[in-house]
């Protein structure tokens, strides 16, 4: 196991791998064959006993269109495919609340299309940052409104 991984991470990723296999309707052996792995190697990844190599993430992406970021970070238990966005509702609600509060405080309004764009861009920035970036959103609003 590399220094970048640990048993807990491997177990979580293994559970997601199992969810992908279950959603595919394949047995462990069939799924391993699809990925070009031995049953033993595949079972070790699914149980979280081994760290998954980059090549396996690529094979899952190529063969089953599984989003590699979902495999690593989630959220949720249901497999996310490439191009399918998984919405962080709590973060989205925080972005909207901050934008609404700023607009009220500064007695400003945005037309609905512009407001939707500000919400989307603000949300995408916060997703990329991994947290609510209130300072950035306030600066962005001061330019947009």
Number of C-alpha atoms within 10 A of each C-alpha: 11 7 5 7 12 14 13 11 15 22 18 19 23 25 18 23 25 20 17 22 19 14 11 11 11 13 12 18 15 15 20 18 13 14 19 12 15 14 15 12 13 23 18 15 21 24 16 21 17 20 20 20 9 9 10 16 18 16 16 19 15 13 10 16 16 22 21 19 13 20 24 16 12 17 14 11 15 12 22 21 19 15 9 11 10 12 11 11 9 8 16 19 13 15 23 18 13 16 21 15 12 18 17 10 9 10 9 12 14 13 8 9 9 13 18 13 12 21 22 15 14 23 24 14 16 19 16 9 10 10 12 19 15 15 9 13 22 16 10 15 19 13 8 13 16
